[in-house]
């Protein structure tokens, strides 16, 4: 006669790698039976996407920190969730399974199928909102359709909706299952870290943990928040939160930030930071309602647009060897830190898609691989916004001038000098457009290609070429439409 199975509740951690404000964890603990906290690495399994290298570095360190915070009770698996749950169902009596929702198309499909599978086997399975202030299906226009422009989405939709819930406190005690689990993997067996040293160097300066997220918020609240509206555009200054990786992996929640802002005078800086949280919501909203956002032009008039495919140009852009100082500074910051300042993200994206006329999907893919905060929703919406193909997009004819952007937002050259070693001694008068320096100065500082590369393209001409290509595409579409009538 076999013994009775141990009753447990499961909390399935995903992008909610924290104890505070974790609805799935709190509800799992309410069942009054031991809770088994698990994480399943299902990258590349059953249609789930493979994360980029930087994301996996962050994930590795996040799981180590969460395991410690859970008194070393986090159990790791590698494989499909269905196979993992089949094994756990055979070993335990599952009282309930809880997780916090994800909103990527592949994750939605996976979770929907799992819920049905659990229901067919009479196992309670519940998903919760731990990642968004407003569920995407709760915000809609008067005609019932989804918003496609940010300002009405935020002001008419979000700010007039039911206010975000209050954040939940971390459990005072976690009754975790402490027995051995067959099929569990060690953190190293997940093989999340790259073999090269890059995986070690990019984490320098980051405390990748829930405590690190709180410390980052505290530092920003004290030193950056009240200079945020204007200061957020200055890449050489500490006026941005740098919370995006923590938000992406759920070491801090938007509910915690939204509630924390209530404790400050509601001036334009605080309101602007709230609206940036709103942009994150809008990106997820677009991805939910338009799941092809990462792959297809949101604006249909760009279908068939001919990008000037050039792998060498993309490679030099990736390496920060374009010859445009502010662009190269951004790309090198990305490679060495896993992060890039938001203003510079727009500049480098504009340069790639307009001056170099390379497909925005090439830029998105590189960011996916090298950004700690490689958030599919924000990444896709932002690249399409800059390229002019997206929702609420900057018009195609708006091309960021990287020289003027550098002069305006990095006026002393602090950011450029920090990330482009070859330019550290170059006088400020030549720093932003070194190709315009006199011949003797270019030779002295190696601006003639001996130390620092000359520009890949002429900024003025490349802008004109991009606009001409768009006009030609627009005219061709108009002619094709006319011929159909």
WOZIJO-V454251 format. One record per backbone hydrogen bond with DSSP energy under -1.0 kcal/mol. CO is the residue of the C=O (numbers start at 1). NH is the residue of the N-H. Records with the same first field share a line. If there is no record, write none. Layout:
BEGIN
CO->NH  NH
END
This chain:
BEGIN
6->93
8->95
9->36
10->98
11->38
16->18
22->26
23->27
24->28
25->29
28->31
29->32
34->9
35->177
36->11
37->75
38->13
39->77
40->42
41->79
42->45
45->48
48->44
52->56
53->57
54->58
55->59
56->60
57->61
58->62
59->63
60->64
61->65
62->66
63->67
64->68
65->69
66->70
67->72
68->71
75->39
76->185
77->41
80->84
81->85
82->86
83->87
84->88
85->89
86->90
87->91
88->92
93->8
96->10
97->126
98->12
99->128
104->108
105->109
106->110
107->111
108->112
109->113
110->114
111->115
112->116
113->117
114->118
115->119
116->120
118->123
119->122
124->97
126->99
128->101
135->138
141->144
145->141
149->153
150->154
151->155
152->156  157
153->158
154->159
158->161
168->21
174->176
175->35
181->184
187->190
188->191
196->199
197->200  201
198->202
201->204
203->206
207->209
209->213
210->214
211->215
212->216
213->217
214->218
215->219
216->220
217->221
218->222
219->223
220->224  225
224->227
225->228
227->231
228->232
230->233
231->234
234->237
237->239
243->247
244->248
245->249
246->251  252
249->17
253->257
254->258
255->259
256->260
257->261
259->262
260->263
261->264
265->267
267->271
268->272
269->273
270->274
271->275
272->276
273->277
274->278
275->279
276->280
277->281
278->282
279->283
280->284
281->285
282->286
283->287
284->288
285->289
286->290
290->293
292->295  296
299->302
300->303
302->305
307->309
310->314
311->315
312->316
313->317
314->318
315->319
316->321
317->320
322->456
324->328
325->329
326->330
327->331
328->332
329->333
330->334
331->335
332->336
333->337
334->338
338->372
341->345
342->346
343->347
344->348
345->349
346->350
347->351
348->352
349->353
350->354  355
351->356
352->358
357->308
359->362  363
360->364
361->365
362->366
363->367
364->368
365->369
366->370
367->371
369->54
373->375
375->379
376->380
377->381
378->382
379->383
380->384
381->385
382->386
383->387
384->388  389  390
385->394
389->299
395->398
401->405
402->406
403->407
404->408
405->409
406->410
410->413
413->417
414->418
415->419
416->420
420->423
421->424
423->426
427->430
433->436
434->437
438->442
439->443
440->444
441->445
442->447
446->451  452
452->449
458->462
459->463
460->464
461->465
462->466
463->467
464->468
465->469
466->470
467->471
468->472
469->473
470->474
471->475
472->476
473->477
474->478
475->479
476->480
477->481
478->482
479->483
END
